[in-house]
């Protein structure tokens, strides 16, 4: 079983490393990382939550496709350059 650290108000996955969606193998590792984030990055312990990867449901946001103008649902954790709503996506 793995764990994510998420921001309660936005549902975004928060990490202290270079990997954007890092999952921690143990609850203790996730808890230690949450403590480091609170000490270094200014988060409050009440703002971050640790959830199981099997029960985590990412929030969906509505965005507009840049080329067609159609609206679509997208995971809130999708990087900007991978989203059809960005110019970067279409210029690659």
N, C-alpha and C positions, 0 to 999 in steps of 0.2 A: 504494500500500500504506500502511496506517495502523498505528499501534501503541498499545497500552494499557500502563499501568503497573499491575501487580497486586501485592497482598500475597501472598507465597508461602504463608504458613500458613493463610490463610482463603480465598484466591481472589477477594477483593473488589477491584474497580477503585478505584484511588487517584488523585486529582487534586489540584491546588493551586488550581483555579478553581471557579466556581459550578456548572459543568456536571458532573453526577454521573458520567456515563460518557463523559468526554472522550477522543477519539482524537486522537493526534498524527500529523501528516502525514509527518514524517521521523523516523528513528531518533535523529538528533542532537537534535531538539526533545524527544523523550521522555527521552533521557539527561540533558539539561539540567534538565528538570523534576524528574527523580528526584534529581538533585544538590541542587536547591533544597529539595525535600521532606526530604532527609536533614539539611540544614543548619538549616532552620527548624522542622520538625515533630518532630524527634527520631527519625525512622526510621533504621535502619541500612541500608547499601548491600546487605547480605546478605538483608534482609527484603523488598526490592522487586525485582521482575523485570519486564523489558520483553518483551512478546509481540506477535506479529503478530495483527491483528484477524481474519484469515482462519483462523488455527489455534487461536484462543482458544476454549476450552470452559469455560463457566461451571459452577461447582459447583451441584448441585441439593440442596435441603434439603426435608425432609418437614415439612409444617405441617398444622394442623387448621383446617378451615373453621369460622368462628365460628357460622354459622347452622345448618348441617346436621350438623356434627360429623364429616364425612368427611375423611380425610387426603388430601393432594394434594402433588405435587412442584412446587417453585417455584425459580426462579433466585435465587441468593444475593444478587444485586445489585438485586432488586426493592425499590422504596421501600416503606416500611411502610404508607403510606396507600393504596397500590395493591394490597395483598394482602388476599384474602378472609379471612385469619386475623386481621384487625384490625377494631376497632370503627369506626375512621375510614372504612374502605371502605364499610361498610354504612350509615353515617349521612349520607352525601353525597347 
